[in-house]
Amino acid sequence: MKRKFGDRANWRRISRRRFACRYVESEKFTGYITLYTIYNLKEPLWKNYGTHTYRIADKGYSWLQYFPKNSHYIVTAMFDERNEIIQWYIDTCKTQGVTEQGVPWFDDLYLDVVVLRNGEVFLLDEDELEEALSRGDITQDDYNLAVKTAKQLLADINSHHFSYFLMSLDHRKRLFENGDFRRKS
């Protein structure tokens, strides 16, 4: 299992970035929200989903990430240089927390859900989850948690009860463009 950090400090592709973080308590969301903005990078990052190829990291792009309190998933809303949504990437996770420096992290459980801006939904990395179980990197309970979490996410998305779609569009504009976030480079 790999621990991933919201500030992506070890991401070698990026040479200049800004990281901002805030803890939010509201009716709609409680937990950490981060914004990772890319100013300079070695080369853009492209991903293929089905028949589509999307650029998900480039100059001026930003990733708004949600770490919902007491949840087994992390939501990343990826925006292009015009602040238009590219996709939502949802990681299943075993646990999450915050470093002493205030950087949110999560222990990735391999299984992911991607929702493209056109509404297409993809379940990813089922093979990685199976391999992690076979290698003993995760327990059967971890495996079951990942599958249960992904099924619930897909059900919420299909029934239009996944609040992060509209919330991320609102938060990207309202919370992060006001300049009232703690910033870390």
Secondary structure, DSSP 8 states (H G I E B T S, - for coil): -EEEETT-TT-TTEEEEEEEEEEEE-SS-EEEEEEEEEEEESS-EEEEETTEEEEEE-TT-EEEEEEETT-SEEEEEEE-TTS-EEEEEEEEEEEEEE-TTS-EEEEEEEEEEEEETTS-EEEE-HHHHHHHHHHTSS-HHHHHHHHHHHHHHHHHHHTT--THHHHHHHHHHHTTTTT-SEEE-
